[in-house]
């Protein structure tokens, strides 16, 4: 691992020299140099770190990646708000985040004040084999605005995607966010989403993770003012030897905010999932309503889940609950379908589809929902 990381850092060093040579903005140059220095110091995370003990990213470090540009039209001119947000980005979270900011191609999406955008705002990445991509998307939903954001990652074989999204939902704004990761199962994917919520704002996210050999998504939500709501839900569906890791952090630092989180996992073959969800209720956060649940369905005796929902509460005037389940299909439900004349394989697939469909049904963009239904049914080898 040490040798592989050293080789990779040397390759990235040469690529970084080319990147920084073309950076015209002095502020961005300083940010990139700081970020690359952090990466050089940290390297990629190892399983000796508590936050990564179940996820081995050594295979990512063994590849010799070519730094590739995002598709034409992705990058944006950076204004003061965008640069300020980039300065707040947690580049020291781990080596991936530092590397992202060092090479980031930044796109800025601004939803104007008191504006309702009916059509979804979409961005996607279809990476090519042997390439590494570093998209960094900034979304500012100004006060009173309402919009839907869709991000789709659909790369082919042997691609490394290191993606970051920073979101600010200002006072009384409403943002729905769908994140779909369906990279090829020979690729690697790391993503981080950082969200800040203003007074009376609403952030409603659905995170679908279906692809990549090794993938991880870190999502952090911070309440900056009272009366905000966050709905953070997700589905990971894995087979063969896929590995997916979700780490979430919901930070209630102010009073009277709501966060509800439901993640579901469907695992088959030798796949492995990790869920680590943290909800912080700070001393001044009275009136907090926080709910967190992780449910996992194992379709194979060789599939494995490590789940750890956590609550840290420092205020008595709150309503909080959390829980986790790991199990197989319910015998009673299966028996019910069998007595109605369904073949056992179809009955099992129907129950599995129903388990996953609760999360997919949250997606309000019909084309994406239909595509995800098709992917789930194909994995189950059935039609409905």
VOBA-1610 file (N, C-alpha, C; in pm, whole numbers, padded with zeros to 5 digits, always signed):
BEGIN
Unk+00083-00120+00000Unk+00000+00000+00000Unk+00087+00125+00000Unk+00189+00128+00079Unk+00276+00245+00085Unk+00344+00266-00049Unk+00393+00155-00109Unk+00461+00166-00237Unk+00366+00217-00345Unk+00245+00158-00350Unk+00148+00197-00452Unk+00111+00344-00438Unk+00089+00388-00316Unk+00052+00527-00294Unk+00165+00620-00336Unk+00289+00582-00305Unk+00403+00666-00342Unk+00414+00679-00492Unk+00393+00569-00565Unk+00399+00574-00711Unk+00290+00665-00764Unk+00169+00651-00709Unk+00057+00729-00757Unk+00078+00877-00729Unk+00128+00911-00611Unk+00152+01050-00578Unk+00256+01112-00672Unk+00356+01034-00711Unk+00454+01085-00805Unk+00388+01118-00938Unk+00301+01031-00986Unk+00230+01057-01109Unk+00141+01180-01094Unk+00068+01190-00984Unk-00018+01305-00962Unk+00064+01433-00948Unk+00183+01422-00895Unk+00268+01540-00882Unk+00299+01601-01018Unk+00332+01518-01113Unk+00360+01568-01247Unk+00234+01630-01309Unk+00120+01564-01289Unk-00005+01617-01342Unk-00042+01748-01274Unk-00010+01756-01145Unk-00044+01879-01072Unk+00039+01997-01122Unk+00163+01973-01155Unk+00246+02081-01209Unk+00183+02139-01335Unk+00129+02052-01420Unk+00061+02099-01540Unk-00066+02175-01505Unk-00140+02125-01406Unk-00265+02190-01366Unk-00238+02329-01310Unk-00144+02339-01222Unk-00119+02468-01155Unk-00058+02568-01252Unk+00013+02519-01352Unk+00073+02610-01450Unk-00034+02681-01533Unk-00149+02616-01546Unk-00257+02676-01624Unk-00358+02751-01541Unk-00339+02760-01410Unk-00433+02828-01321Unk-00402+02979-01318Unk-00495+03059-01367Unk-00474+03203-01378Unk-00519+03279-01254Unk-00614+03224-01179Unk-00666+03293-01062Unk-00575+03268-00941Unk-00527+03377-00880Unk-00431+03363-00770Unk-00492+03294-00650Unk-00620+03324-00619Unk-00686+03260-00506Unk-00702+03110-00526Unk-00742+03071-00645Unk-00757+02929-00675Unk-00622+02859-00675Unk-00520+02929-00722Unk-00386+02870-00720Unk-00346+02835-00577Unk-00370+02928-00483Unk-00336+02902-00343Unk-00416+02785-00287Unk-00545+02779-00319Unk-00630+02670-00272Unk-00581+02535-00326Unk-00549+02533-00453Unk-00503+02408-00513Unk-00370+02363-00451Unk-00280+02458-00431Unk-00150+02423-00372Unk-00166+02372-00230Unk-00256+02435-00153Unk-00281+02388-00018Unk-00340+02248-00020Unk-00436+02225-00110Unk-00501+02095-00118Unk-00403+01986-00158Unk-00317+02014-00254Unk-00222+01910-00297Unk-00119+01881-00189Unk-00082+01984-00111Unk+00009+01962+00002Unk-00056+01869+00105Unk-00188+01888+00128Unk-00259+01800+00222Unk-00261+01658+00169Unk-00289+01643+00038Unk-00289+01508-00018Unk-00153+01442-00008Unk-00049+01519-00037Unk+00086+01464-00029Unk+00117+01416+00112Unk+00066+01488+00212Unk+00089+01449+00351Unk+00004+01329+00391Unk-00123+01331+00352Unk-00216+01227+00397Unk-00211+01102+00311Unk-00196+01118+00179Unk-00213+01006+00089Unk-00358+00961+00091Unk-00384+00845+00037Unk-00519+00790+00042Unk-00546+00731+00180Unk-00672+00729+00221Unk-00705+00673+00353Unk-00666+00525+00363Unk-00631+00484+00484Unk-00599+00343+00509Unk-00696+00287+00611Unk-00700+00155+00619Unk-00792+00090+00712Unk-00748+00104+00858Unk-00633+00163+00880Unk-00592+00194+01017Unk-00671+00312+01075Unk-00734+00391+00986Unk-00816+00503+01029Unk-00956+00453+01064Unk-01010+00500+01175Unk-01140+00452+01223Unk-01250+00469+01119Unk-01251+00583+01049Unk-01357+00610+00952Unk-01345+00525+00826Unk-01234+00453+00812Unk-01210+00374+00690Unk-01178+00228+00721Unk-01204+00183+00841Unk-01156+00050+00878Unk-01225-00063+00802Unk-01341-00038+00745Unk-01410-00142+00669Unk-01393-00126+00517Unk-01322-00022+00475Unk-01312+00007+00332Unk-01166+00018+00290Unk-01124-00074+00205Unk-00987-00081+00158Unk-00978-00018+00019Unk-00911+00096+00010Unk-00901+00165-00119Unk-00767+00140-00188Unk-00693+00041-00141Unk-00563+00010-00203Unk-00574-00014-00353Unk-00680-00082-00403Unk-00688-00101-00549Unk-00690+00029-00628Unk-00745+00135-00570Unk-00746+00265-00639Unk-00603+00316-00654Unk-00524+00297-00550Unk-00386+00348-00551Unk-00294+00270-00643Unk-00333+00149-00678Unk-00245+00066-00762Unk-00253+00100-00909Unk-00361+00170-00948Unk-00379+00204-01089Unk-00297+00327-01127Unk-00259+00334-01252Unk-00190+00452-01304Unk-00292+00533-01384Unk-00351+00633-01321Unk-00461+00706-01381Unk-00413+00823-01465Unk-00485+00850-01571Unk-00462+00968-01653Unk-00564+01075-01611Unk-00516+01194-01575Unk-00607+01302-01537Unk-00681+01350-01661Unk-00815+01344-01655Unk-00896+01378-01771Unk-00982+01500-01742Unk-01012+01574-01846Unk-01098+01691-01833Unk-01244+01650-01833Unk-01326+01728-01765Unk-01470+01707-01769Unk-01522+01746-01906Unk-01644+01698-01941Unk-01701+01733-02072Unk-01710+01884-02091Unk-01705+01926-02216Unk-01711+02068-02250Unk-01837+02131-02191Unk-01820+02249-02137Unk-01935+02320-02081Unk-01958+02296-01933Unk-01880+02207-01872Unk-01901+02178-01730Unk-01849+02292-01643Unk-01730+02341-01668Unk-01667+02440-01580Unk-01735+02576-01593Unk-01726+02657-01485Unk-01788+02789-01480Unk-01686+02893-01437Unk-01716+03018-01470Unk-01640+03128-01414Unk-01673+03140-01265Unk-01572+03162-01183Unk-01593+03164-01038Unk-01611+03306-00989Unk-01724+03330-00920Unk-01745+03460-00857Unk-01700+03453-00711Unk-01718+03562-00637Unk-01671+03567-00498Unk-01741+03463-00411Unk-01872+03442-00432Unk-01944+03343-00353Unk-01887+03203-00374Unk-01857+03170-00499Unk-01804+03038-00529Unk-01668+03016-00465Unk-01582+03115-00475Unk-01449+03104-00414Unk-01461+03093-00262Unk-01553+03170-00205Unk-01573+03164-00059Unk-01617+03024-00018Unk-01705+02962-00095Unk-01750+02827-00063Unk-01638+02726-00081Unk-01558+02742-00183Unk-01445+02652-00201Unk-01348+02661-00083Unk-01334+02780-00027Unk-01247+02796+00089Unk-01304+02724+00213Unk-01437+02706+00216Unk-01500+02636+00328Unk-01502+02485+00310Unk-01474+02438+00190Unk-01476+02295+00163Unk-01377+02222+00252Unk-01421+02110+00309Unk-01339+02036+00405Unk-01235+01951+00330Unk-01132+02018+00280Unk-01030+01947+00203Unk-00948+01854+00289Unk-00945+01878+00421Unk-00867+01793+00510Unk-00946+01672+00561Unk-01066+01655+00511Unk-01147+01538+00549Unk-01070+01408+00525Unk-01011+01397+00408Unk-00930+01279+00374Unk-00852+01309+00246Unk-00772+01214+00203Unk-00691+01234+00084Unk-00773+01254-00042Unk-00891+01190-00049Unk-00976+01208-00167Unk-01023+01352-00181Unk-01071+01412-00072Unk-01121+01549-00081Unk-01009+01647-00114Unk-00892+01623-00057Unk-00778+01709-00089Unk-00742+01698-00237Unk-00741+01575-00287Unk-00707+01554-00428Unk-00812+01615-00519Unk-00939+01606-00477Unk-01045+01668-00558Unk-01022+01818-00576Unk-00997+01888-00466Unk-00981+02033-00476Unk-00854+02070-00552Unk-00752+01988-00541Unk-00629+02017-00615Unk-00652+02016-00765Unk-00734+01922-00813Unk-00757+01907-00956Unk-00897+01950-01000Unk-00976+02006-00910Unk-01117+02029-00936Unk-01145+02111-01061Unk-01240+02060-01139Unk-01305+02142-01240Unk-01438+02184-01180Unk-01456+02313-01164Unk-01567+02365-01083Unk-01680+02415-01173Unk-01800+02369-01143Unk-01920+02420-01209Unk-02009+02484-01102Unk-02062+02602-01132Unk-02146+02676-01039Unk-02289+02682-01093Unk-02383+02639-01010Unk-02525+02644-01045Unk-02592+02737-00944Unk-02651+02843-00993Unk-02717+02941-00906Unk-02865+02947-00943Unk-02950+02927-00843Unk-03095+02935-00862Unk-03139+03071-00807Unk-03187+03160-00893Unk-03214+03297-00849Unk-03321+03307-00741Unk-03314+03414-00666Unk-03405+03441-00555Unk-03550+03439-00601Unk-03635+03372-00519Unk-03780+03368-00541Unk-03818+03312-00678Unk-03734+03222-00729Unk-03759+03163-00861Unk-03790+03014-00846Unk-03892+02969-00916Unk-03924+02827-00922Unk-03884+02774-01058Unk-03795+02678-01060Unk-03749+02616-01185Unk-03818+02479-01197Unk-03903+02466-01296Unk-03984+02345-01310Unk-03902+02227-01362Unk-03820+02249-01463Unk-03742+02140-01521Unk-03620+02109-01434Unk-03586+01981-01419Unk-03469+01945-01338Unk-03340+02004-01396Unk-03251+02045-01306Unk-03117+02089-01344Unk-03027+01967-01337Unk-02970+01927-01450Unk-02900+01799-01457Unk-02754+01816-01495Unk-02672+01729-01438Unk-02535+01714-01485Unk-02498+01567-01476Unk-02411+01522-01566Unk-02377+01380-01569Unk-02231+01363-01610Unk-02178+01248-01577Unk-02040+01214-01613Unk-02036+01072-01666Unk-01986+01058-01788Unk-01961+00927-01848Unk-01811+00920-01877Unk-01735+00872-01780Unk-01591+00868-01794Unk-01543+00755-01883Unk-01423+00773-01938Unk-01364+00674-02027Unk-01252+00598-01957Unk-01228+00479-02002Unk-01137+00385-01936Unk-00998+00444-01916Unk-00944+00420-01796Unk-00809+00463-01762Unk-00800+00605-01710Unk-00912+00677-01707Unk-00910+00818-01670Unk-00956+00841-01526Unk-00906+00951-01469Unk-00952+00999-01339Unk-01019+01135-01359Unk-01134+01155-01295Unk-01213+01276-01310Unk-01236+01340-01174Unk-01237+01474-01174Unk-01249+01548-01049Unk-01353+01661-01059Unk-01479+01626-01082Unk-01583+01730-01087Unk-01611+01787-00948Unk-01634+01919-00942Unk-01667+01986-00816Unk-01781+02083-00847Unk-01900+02050-00798Unk-02020+02127-00831Unk-02063+02211-00712Unk-02085+02339-00736Unk-02135+02430-00633Unk-02278+02469-00670Unk-02370+02451-00576Unk-02510+02484-00599Unk-02555+02585-00494Unk-02604+02698-00539Unk-02655+02801-00448Unk-02802+02823-00480Unk-02889+02776-00391Unk-03033+02800-00403Unk-03065+02924-00323Unk-03085+03035-00392Unk-03105+03162-00323Unk-03240+03165-00253Unk-03257+03261-00164Unk-03374+03269-00077Unk-03504+03261-00156Unk-03594+03174-00107Unk-03725+03162-00168Unk-03731+03086-00298Unk-03621+03030-00343Unk-03620+02958-00470Unk-03661+02812-00450Unk-03690+02746-00562Unk-03727+02604-00558Unk-03680+02538-00686Unk-03610+02424-00673Unk-03558+02356-00791Unk-03527+02210-00758Unk-03503+02133-00865Unk-03461+01993-00853Unk-03327+01977-00923Unk-03233+01914-00853Unk-03098+01891-00904Unk-03078+01741-00924Unk-03026+01704-01040Unk-03002+01563-01071Unk-02856+01546-01112Unk-02784+01461-01040Unk-02646+01428-01076Unk-02635+01279-01103Unk-02587+01243-01221Unk-02577+01102-01261Unk-02432+01071-01298Unk-02378+00965-01239Unk-02243+00918-01266Unk-02255+00781-01332Unk-02212+00773-01458Unk-02239+00654-01538Unk-02117+00620-01624Unk-02003+00606-01559Unk-01878+00581-01632Unk-01864+00435-01672Unk-01777+00414-01771Unk-01751+00279-01819Unk-01646+00208-01734Unk-01585+00105-01792Unk-01489+00021-01719Unk-01364+00100-01681Unk-01311+00067-01563Unk-01180+00114-01519Unk-01168+00266-01521Unk-01257+00332-01446Unk-01257+00477-01432Unk-01251+00511-01283Unk-01180+00617-01249Unk-01175+00668-01112Unk-01245+00804-01109Unk-01358+00809-01039Unk-01432+00933-01023Unk-01417+00982-00880Unk-01377+01108-00865Unk-01361+01171-00734Unk-01443+01300-00739Unk-01567+01293-00691Unk-01664+01400-00714Unk-01703+01468-00584Unk-01716+01601-00591Unk-01760+01680-00476Unk-01877+01769-00517Unk-01973+01784-00425Unk-02086+01875-00444Unk-02101+01958-00317Unk-02101+02089-00332Unk-02128+02180-00221Unk-02260+02251-00248Unk-02350+02246-00149Unk-02484+02300-00167Unk-02515+02399-00056Unk-02568+02514-00093Unk-02619+02612+00003Unk-02766+02635-00029Unk-02853+02605+00068Unk-02996+02630+00053Unk-03030+02747+00145Unk-03051+02862+00085Unk-03072+02983+00163Unk-03213+02987+00224Unk-03243+03093+00298Unk-03369+03103+00373Unk-03490+03076+00284Unk-03576+02985+00335Unk-03704+02953+00271Unk-03690+02897+00129Unk-03573+02852+00093Unk-03554+02786-00037Unk-03581+02637-00021Unk-03609+02572-00134Unk-03644+02430-00135Unk-03567+02363-00248Unk-03479+02268-00212Unk-03398+02198-00313Unk-03417+02047-00299Unk-03458+01985-00409Unk-03463+01840-00418Unk-03340+01793-00494Unk-03272+01693-00441Unk-03143+01650-00498Unk-03143+01499-00516Unk-03128+01457-00641Unk-03115+01315-00673Unk-02972+01288-00719Unk-02908+01193-00652Unk-02771+01155-00687Unk-02770+01007-00724Unk-02734+00975-00848Unk-02738+00837-00897Unk-02599+00795-00941Unk-02545+00695-00875Unk-02412+00642-00909Unk-02431+00502-00965Unk-02406+00488-01095Unk-02422+00359-01163Unk-02303+00331-01254Unk-02183+00363-01205Unk-02061+00335-01281Unk-02046+00185-01306Unk-01966+00152-01404Unk-01937+00011-01432Unk-01873-00055-01309Unk-01895-00183-01295Unk-01850-00253-01175Unk-01700-00278-01171Unk-01628-00231-01270Unk-01482-00237-01265Unk-01421-00100-01235Unk-01504-00003-01202Unk-01455+00133-01175Unk-01456+00162-01025Unk-01404+00280-00991Unk-01395+00323-00851Unk-01457+00462-00838Unk-01527+00483-00727Unk-01601+00608-00712Unk-01594+00657-00568Unk-01552+00783-00552Unk-01564+00852-00424Unk-01643+00980-00446Unk-01740+01004-00358Unk-01818+01127-00367Unk-01840+01187-00230Unk-01845+01320-00225Unk-01876+01389-00100Unk-01977+01498-00131Unk-02077+01512-00045Unk-02178+01616-00057Unk-02184+01694+00074Unk-02162+01825+00066Unk-02168+01912+00183Unk-02283+02009+00165Unk-02373+02015+00264Unk-02495+02094+00254Unk-02506+02189+00372Unk-02539+02316+00344Unk-02568+02415+00448Unk-02712+02464+00429Unk-02788+02467+00540Unk-02929+02502+00533Unk-02959+02631+00608Unk-03032+02719+00541Unk-03073+02845+00601Unk-03208+02834+00670Unk-03257+02945+00720Unk-03382+02950+00797Unk-03501+02907+00712Unk-03576+02809+00765Unk-03697+02765+00697Unk-03674+02695+00564Unk-03554+02654+00536Unk-03524+02589+00409Unk-03555+02440+00414Unk-03562+02378+00296Unk-03589+02234+00285Unk-03490+02173+00186Unk-03424+02067+00231Unk-03334+01990+00144Unk-03382+01846+00146Unk-03417+01793+00027Unk-03472+01659+00017Unk-03387+01580-00082Unk-03309+01485-00031Unk-03214+01414-00117Unk-03243+01264-00121Unk-03215+01206-00237Unk-03222+01061-00256Unk-03093+01018-00325Unk-03021+00928-00262Unk-02890+00884-00311Unk-02897+00737-00350Unk-02875+00710-00478Unk-02881+00574-00530Unk-02741+00529-00567Unk-02696+00418-00510Unk-02562+00366-00538Unk-02574+00222-00588Unk-02545+00205-00717Unk-02560+00074-00781Unk-02430+00023-00840Unk-02338+00112-00873Unk-02222+00073-00952Unk-02091+00076-00877Unk-01983+00056-00952Unk-01844+00060-00907Unk-01805-00065-00828Unk-01680-00099-00840Unk-01625-00210-00760Unk-01610-00166-00614Unk-01554-00047-00596Unk-01542+00014-00463Unk-01599+00153-00473Unk-01693+00187-00386Unk-01750+00321-00387Unk-01776+00366-00244Unk-01776+00498-00231Unk-01808+00558-00101Unk-01874+00694-00126Unk-01970+00726-00041Unk-02034+00858-00045Unk-02040+00913+00097Unk-01979+01029+00116Unk-01988+01103+00243Unk-02086+01217+00224Unk-02184+01228+00313Unk-02279+01339+00304Unk-02289+01407+00439Unk-02267+01538+00440Unk-02272+01620+00561Unk-02379+01727+00544Unk-02468+01737+00641Unk-02573+01838+00640Unk-02561+01921+00767Unk-02555+02053+00751Unk-02542+02144+00865Unk-02658+02243+00867Unk-02725+02250+00982Unk-02833+02346+01000Unk-02773+02476+01056Unk-02784+02582+00977Unk-02729+02711+01018Unk-02831+02805+01077Unk-02961+02775+01061Unk-03066+02862+01114Unk-03189+02778+01145Unk-03280+02832+01224Unk-03393+02755+01274Unk-03495+02725+01165Unk-03576+02621+01194Unk-03690+02591+01108Unk-03659+02519+00980Unk-03540+02469+00962Unk-03503+02399+00838Unk-03535+02250+00848Unk-03549+02187+00731Unk-03578+02044+00725Unk-03482+01976+00627Unk-03439+01856+00661Unk-03354+01777+00572Unk-03406+01634+00568Unk-03425+01583+00448Unk-03464+01444+00425Unk-03352+01381+00345Unk-03281+01288+00406Unk-03161+01230+00346Unk-03181+01079+00338Unk-03220+01032+00221Unk-03251+00891+00203Unk-03162+00829+00096Unk-03151+00698+00098Unk-03065+00634+00000Unk-03090+00486-00014Unk-03040+00432-00126Unk-03046+00290-00156Unk-02913+00247-00215Unk-02857+00139-00162Unk-02742+00075-00227Unk-02781-00068-00257Unk-02755-00107-00382Unk-02791-00241-00428Unk-02667-00301-00490Unk-02614-00407-00428Unk-02482-00459-00462Unk-02490-00608-00496Unk-02403-00651-00587Unk-02389-00794-00614Unk-02243-00827-00642Unk-02218-00951-00673Unk-02082-01002-00696Unk-01992-00957-00579Unk-01879-00890-00607Unk-01788-00850-00499Unk-01789-00700-00475Unk-01897-00633-00512Unk-01904-00488-00494Unk-01894-00448-00347Unk-01837-00329-00326Unk-01825-00273-00191Unk-01874-00128-00195Unk-01967-00095-00106Unk-02013+00044-00096Unk-02014+00089+00050Unk-01973+00214+00072Unk-01961+00272+00205Unk-02036+00406+00207Unk-02131+00421+00299Unk-02199+00549+00319Unk-02165+00601+00457Unk-02114+00723+00463Unk-02092+00793+00589Unk-02172+00922+00586Unk-02263+00939+00681Unk-02343+01060+00685Unk-02324+01130+00819Unk-02336+01264+00814Unk-02328+01346+00935Unk-02436+01453+00925Unk-02529+01453+01021Unk-02636+01552+01028Unk-02612+01634+01154Unk-02583+01762+01137Unk-02541+01846+01249Unk-02650+01948+01285Unk-02720+01921+01396Unk-02822+02013+01448Unk-02753+02107+01547Unk-02721+02225+01499Unk-02652+02323+01584Unk-02745+02433+01632Unk-02868+02437+01576Unk-02963+02544+01609Unk-03099+02480+01641Unk-03189+02555+01705Unk-03317+02497+01749Unk-03414+02469+01634Unk-03510+02379+01665Unk-03631+02359+01586Unk-03607+02323+01440Unk-03519+02226+01419Unk-03495+02174+01285Unk-03529+02026+01280Unk-03557+01976+01159Unk-03600+01838+01139Unk-03505+01768+01044Unk-03463+01647+01081Unk-03387+01563+00988Unk-03439+01420+00995Unk-03473+01366+00880Unk-03517+01227+00870Unk-03429+01157+00768Unk-03380+01040+00806Unk-03285+00968+00720Unk-03321+00821+00718Unk-03343+00768+00596Unk-03368+00625+00578Unk-03279+00574+00465Unk-03192+00481+00497Unk-03107+00415+00397Unk-03141+00267+00394Unk-03152+00213+00272Unk-03178+00071+00254Unk-03068+00008+00169Unk-03037-00117+00201Unk-02937-00190+00124Unk-02988-00327+00083Unk-02960-00365-00041Unk-02990-00499-00091Unk-02858-00559-00138Unk-02817-00669-00073Unk-02684-00726-00100Unk-02695-00871-00141Unk-02621-00906-00247Unk-02620-01042-00296Unk-02476-01089-00313Unk-02459-01217-00337Unk-02328-01277-00365Unk-02229-01248-00252Unk-02109-01193-00286Unk-02006-01165-00185Unk-01993-01015-00158Unk-02097-00941-00184Unk-02089-00796-00170Unk-02082-00754-00023Unk-02038-00630-00003Unk-02016-00578+00133Unk-02059-00432+00137Unk-02136-00396+00237Unk-02180-00257+00253Unk-02143-00207+00392Unk-02121-00076+00399Unk-02092-00009+00526Unk-02187+00110+00536Unk-02250+00124+00651Unk-02330+00243+00678Unk-02289+00298+00814Unk-02245+00424+00815Unk-02210+00490+00940Unk-02281+00626+00939Unk-02386+00637+01019Unk-02464+00760+01022Unk-02454+00827+01157Unk-02419+00953+01157Unk-02407+01028+01282Unk-02505+01145+01282Unk-02579+01159+01393Unk-02665+01274+01414Unk-02617+01346+01539Unk-02578+01471+01524Unk-02534+01553+01637Unk-02644+01651+01674Unk-02682+01653+01802Unk-02777+01752+01852Unk-02701+01837+01954Unk-02670+01959+01916Unk-02586+02044+02000Unk-02664+02100+02120Unk-02590+02162+02210Unk-02646+02210+02337Unk-02761+02307+02316Unk-02752+02392+02216Unk-02855+02495+02195Unk-02965+02451+02099Unk-02964+02326+02057Unk-03056+02280+01952Unk-03185+02221+02010Unk-03254+02297+02094Unk-03381+02249+02149Unk-03484+02239+02038Unk-03582+02149+02057Unk-03687+02131+01958Unk-03645+02051+01836Unk-03531+01987+01843Unk-03484+01906+01730Unk-03571+01782+01714Unk-03602+01749+01589Unk-03672+01625+01554Unk-03581+01550+01458Unk-03516+01444+01506Unk-03418+01371+01425Unk-03450+01222+01425Unk-03453+01165+01306Unk-03484+01023+01290Unk-03385+00964+01192Unk-03334+00845+01224Unk-03236+00780+01137Unk-03258+00630+01140Unk-03260+00568+01021Unk-03279+00424+01014Unk-03202+00366+00896Unk-03143+00249+00918Unk-03072+00176+00815Unk-03126+00033+00812Unk-03182-00006+00696Unk-03238-00140+00681Unk-03163-00214+00570Unk-03126-00337+00595Unk-03048-00415+00499Unk-03110-00551+00475Unk-03114-00588+00347Unk-03169-00717+00307Unk-03057-00798+00243Unk-03025-00913+00304Unk-02918-01000+00253Unk-02979-01113+00172Unk-02939-01123+00045Unk-02990-01228-00043Unk-02895-01345-00053Unk-02781-01338+00016Unk-02680-01443+00012Unk-02620-01459+00150Unk-02581-01579+00182Unk-02514-01604+00311Unk-02374-01545+00314Unk-02320-01510+00198Unk-02185-01455+00191Unk-02182-01303+00187Unk-02297-01238+00175Unk-02303-01092+00176Unk-02288-01043+00320Unk-02233-00919+00335Unk-02205-00868+00470Unk-02234-00718+00478Unk-02283-00677+00594Unk-02309-00536+00621Unk-02248-00498+00755Unk-02180-00386+00761Unk-02137-00325+00886Unk-02213-00194+00902Unk-02303-00189+00999Unk-02389-00071+01014Unk-02376-00013+01154Unk-02372+00120+01160Unk-02349+00187+01287Unk-02421+00323+01288Unk-02552+00323+01314Unk-02620+00451+01333Unk-02588+00508+01471Unk-02564+00640+01475Unk-02521+00703+01600Unk-02600+00831+01629Unk-02633+00852+01755Unk-02691+00977+01802Unk-02602+01034+01912Unk-02567+01161+01899Unk-02497+01230+02007Unk-02582+01352+02044Unk-02644+01346+02162Unk-02746+01445+02200Unk-02700+01519+02325Unk-02703+01652+02317Unk-02662+01735+02430Unk-02772+01833+02470Unk-02898+01794+02440Unk-03013+01876+02478Unk-03128+01784+02512Unk-03202+01814+02618Unk-03311+01727+02663Unk-03442+01751+02589Unk-03460+01868+02532Unk-03586+01904+02468Unk-03582+01867+02320Unk-03577+01735+02292Unk-03565+01687+02155Unk-03648+01561+02135Unk-03671+01527+02009Unk-03736+01400+01974Unk-03645+01329+01874Unk-03577+01225+01922Unk-03476+01158+01838Unk-03493+01006+01846Unk-03467+00940+01735Unk-03471+00793+01731Unk-03379+00744+01621Unk-03323+00625+01641Unk-03242+00564+01537Unk-03249+00413+01550Unk-03209+00343+01443Unk-03210+00198+01447Unk-03150+00140+01321Unk-03123+00009+01327Unk-03065-00061+01212Unk-03115-00205+01213Unk-03140-00259+01094Unk-03179-00399+01081Unk-03097-00463+00970Unk-03063-00589+00990Unk-02995-00669+00889Unk-03063-00806+00890Unk-03116-00848+00777Unk-03185-00976+00775Unk-03214-01024+00635Unk-03288-01133+00629Unk-03329-01190+00502Unk-03479-01169+00483Unk-03533-01220+00374Unk-03675-01202+00348Unk-03758-01268+00457Unk-03869-01204+00489Unk-03958-01258+00593Unk-04026-01385+00544Unk-04018-01491+00626Unk-04079-01619+00588Unk-04230-01606+00570Unk-04295-01526+00655Unk-04440-01513+00646Unk-04482-01445+00516Unk-04407-01340+00476Unk-04440-01272+00351Unk-04417-01365+00232Unk-04308-01440+00236Unk-04278-01533+00127Unk-04385-01643+00121Unk-04425-01695+00236Unk-04528-01799+00242Unk-04660-01749+00184Unk-04693-01624+00214Unk-04817-01566+00164Unk-04820-01566+00012Unk-04711-01525-00051Unk-04706-01522-00197Unk-04705-01662-00256Unk-04637-01755-00190Unk-04634-01893-00239Unk-04773-01955-00236Unk-04850-01925-00133Unk-04986-01980-00124Unk-05079-01919-00228Unk-05038-01807-00287Unk-05118-01746-00396Unk-05074-01798-00532Unk-04987-01897-00534Unk-04952-01963-00658Unk-04830-01910-00729Unk-04757-01816-00669Unk-04637-01763-00734Unk-04520-01861-00719Unk-04438-01877-00823Unk-04315-01957-00808Unk-04225-01891-00703Unk-04145-01972-00634Unk-04065-01918-00524Unk-03968-01809-00571Unk-03903-01830-00686Unk-03806-01731-00732Unk-03874-01597-00760Unk-03989-01600-00824Unk-04062-01477-00853Unk-04109-01411-00723Unk-04154-01492-00629Unk-04201-01437-00500Unk-04087-01364-00429Unk-03969-01426-00428Unk-03854-01362-00364Unk-03818-01230-00434Unk-03822-01233-00567Unk-03787-01112-00641Unk-03889-01000-00619Unk-04016-01035-00610Unk-04118-00934-00584Unk-04097-00869-00448Unk-04065-00948-00348Unk-04043-00893-00214Unk-03918-00805-00212Unk-03814-00849-00282Unk-03692-00769-00288Unk-03717-00637-00361Unk-03789-00646-00472Unk-03823-00525-00548Unk-03903-00428-00460Unk-03999-00479-00385Unk-04079-00394-00298Unk-03996-00327-00190Unk-03895-00399-00139Unk-03806-00343-00037Unk-03729-00223-00092Unk-03677-00237-00214Unk-03599-00129-00273Unk-03686-00016-00326Unk-03807-00050-00368Unk-03892+00047-00437Unk-03934+00163-00347Unk-03936+00145-00217Unk-03973+00254-00127Unk-03883+00375-00146Unk-03754+00351-00169Unk-03660+00461-00190Unk-03669+00514-00334Unk-03676+00424-00431Unk-03683+00467-00571Unk-03807+00550-00597Unk-03916+00519-00529Unk-04041+00593-00549Unk-04030+00739-00505Unk-03928+00774-00429Unk-03908+00914-00391Unk-03866+01000-00509Unk-03813+00936-00613Unk-03759+01012-00725Unk-03874+01064-00811Unk-03880+01196-00826Unk-03990+01260-00895Unk-03966+01283-01043Unk-03850+01244-01094Unk-03821+01256-01238Unk-03850+01121-01301Unk-03957+01116-01380Unk-04010+00988-01425Unk-03909+00908-01507Unk-03831+00974-01592Unk-03736+00903-01676Unk-03630+00833-01592Unk-03582+00899-01487Unk-03481+00839-01400Unk-03541+00726-01318Unk-03660+00749-01266Unk-03727+00645-01187Unk-03749+00519-01271Unk-03796+00535-01394Unk-03820+00419-01481Unk-03691+00345-01511Unk-03582+00419-01534Unk-03454+00356-01562Unk-03404+00276-01441Unk-03419+00334-01322Unk-03376+00263-01201Unk-03461+00139-01177Unk-03592+00148-01203Unk-03677+00030-01192Unk-03625-00081-01283Unk-03588-00044-01405Unk-03539-00142-01500Unk-03409-00205-01453Unk-03319-00122-01398Unk-03191-00176-01349Unk-03215-00274-01235Unk-03302-00237-01141Unk-03331-00326-01027Unk-03391-00457-01076Unk-03487-00450-01167Unk-03551-00572-01217Unk-03452-00658-01293Unk-03362-00596-01370Unk-03261-00673-01443Unk-03169-00747-01347Unk-03132-00679-01237Unk-03045-00745-01139Unk-03115-00863-01072Unk-03246-00851-01058Unk-03321-00959-00998Unk-03356-01067-01099Unk-03333-01035-01229Unk-03362-01133-01334Unk-03509-01161-01348Unk-03591-01056-01338Unk-03735-01077-01345Unk-03801-00959-01413Unk-03929-00975-01445Unk-04011-00869-01501Unk-04138-00858-01418Unk-04188-00734-01409Unk-04313-00710-01336Unk-04409-00635-01429
//
